Amino acid sequence: MTDVNLPDYKKQSPEVKDRFERLKQRPVTMEVKGLTKKFNGLHGEVTALKNIDLKIHKREFVCVIGPSGCGKSTLIRILAGLEQASEGQVLLDGKAVSKPGPERGMVFQGYTLFPWLTVKRNIMFGLLESGMDKNSAEAEARQWIELIGLSRFENSYPHQLSGGMKQRVAIARALANKPKILLMDEPFGALDAQTRAKMQAYLMEIWKNIDITVFFITHDLDEAVYLADRILVLKANPGEVQELVEVPVPQPRHPDQFLSQEFLATKKHIEELIHPPAEETDDDHLNLVRMVPVNDDVGSVF
Amino acid sequence: MSLFTVNKPLDRRSRTLVALCSFGLPVLLWCMVSYVPFIWHPDMKVTDPGSVSYFRNDMLVDKEIFYNESATAEENGTALPQGIPANPVYLPAPHEVVTAFYTAFTTEPQRRSEAWLHESLWSSIQVIFWGFVISSIIGIPLGILAGTYDFFSRLFEPFIEFFRYLPAPAFGALAVAILGIYQAPKIAIIFIGTFFQQVLVVANTTRKLDPALLEAGQTLGAGNRSMLFRIVVPGILPDLYRDIRILLGWAWTYLIVAELIGTSSGITWFITQQARYKNFDNVFAAIMMIGILGLTIDLLLAWIGRRLFPWQQSK
């Protein structure tokens, strides 16, 4: 990024500052304490995550970003209980988490809707598991379907829906269980840019109106800055916390803010964290120049 | 050429045409060999024995012998035998086999205790049905368990891997000793031939279920029982159904061996019996009936499958 005159990303307007003060007063929904994860790889033990500490407050929106291989996915899978930490603890409302449960809803990148169930039945799945009777579950599922605007597709099977629609159903399915926290693992990664923007706006809308805390993994800087209250920046090998960035862009967010000073400053800062300029090495660029014959008619593309 | 583009489906008309050729070409070949004399026809069919003492009308004689006898008769100045080129008795012409499809059903059994063709066919279908159903009732649940829980996989699969290499017909004598000589040992052979493959195939299919679906289920609060009955089982159903169709085809291949065990019965008995009487048109018809029956059942199951699993994307 060329150097334009951007303010310091740490400079927050009084309103934003005040909001973060209040945010940190809220009760802690999920706390990660000294979390370390080691794998036994082909070349001995690999530390995927090292000493992660994080407090997620009630109704906060936290994004995680980092270079590939920084253990983002491992982190969210441990929070969901799908994998076990080697050291450290994950606490939900003060209680340690060890296995998956409906109080931590999860949305995966690959949709993972049950293909043999209709939209309605997919959303009813968790409700029935929690012991709700069929009629109430159906009524409840209908409300969710209405909320995500898919009433026309109530009885459709997942393969009849577009990617964005599938992900809406997946979000509703997770939220129907009334989880304390919604874990999202690159949920919009497979969607095209337009659908993704729509889904982001849509998720903000849900987050504003429903009592939910969101923990959101992404590799898209714009997405992270646009959605998050705070951004957890990880670095790779081993996956460690590099910085917990407080996003100075005022809430509520709007697409117009994409070009605001605060937005660009934050983006620039995180960009530098993930791809430090000094680290550009010589062995990582194309070496084709002499191998590809150049058409002399056009001497230079510039 | 457009017919040979890699991985591109043919258009509707060509597809039907090529599929017809799939049956048409073998039949055409058979017709040529049967109706065009100079292609093969190694025998002579005697139409008039002439002076050859052991020739009879409609008797099939090797061409060389026929011409030798004919030459001898010419030398001696006696009446010449007459004949037309013919194929050996074991290769009946298509029209004879087609007629046999009808006459085989109306041919009365040689002895009163013996079965008519429809009774033989029905007996075969019962053997296949019971062998396959009993195998499936035990094999499918075991396969699903082995595919879902590593515990059951380690418990069942090593032994089954070993057992499936033992050829099912090898158990014939044992089956007769234990189960008697009638239908039971035959059903047992079909069972042995199907069961062990079935457990392994079903276990494999179960393991191929997208693990993300299981994880999604866990994060939605599904317990162990729900995971099995509300995710694993419905998740694999379409693939399981396809496996069963393939396995049923295998079961048919064990039929002939199974029916030779104990008292020979069913379609196999009919075939061996007709071969003994040199009614090879009936033999061909009976063999083809097995093929037609198998294919019909498979097409029927495929048709039912498309209606059973509306969530399957058409491929």
Interface residues (C-beta under 8 A of the other chain):
Chain A: A80 G81 L82 K99 P100 G101 P102 R104 G105 M106 F108 G110 T112 L113 F114 P115 W116 L117 F125 G126 E129 S130 Y157 P158 H159 R173 A174 N177 L183
Chain B: D210 A212 L213 E215 A216 G217 Q218 T219 L220 G221 A222 G223 S226 R230 I231 P234 G235 L237 F309 P310 W311 Q313
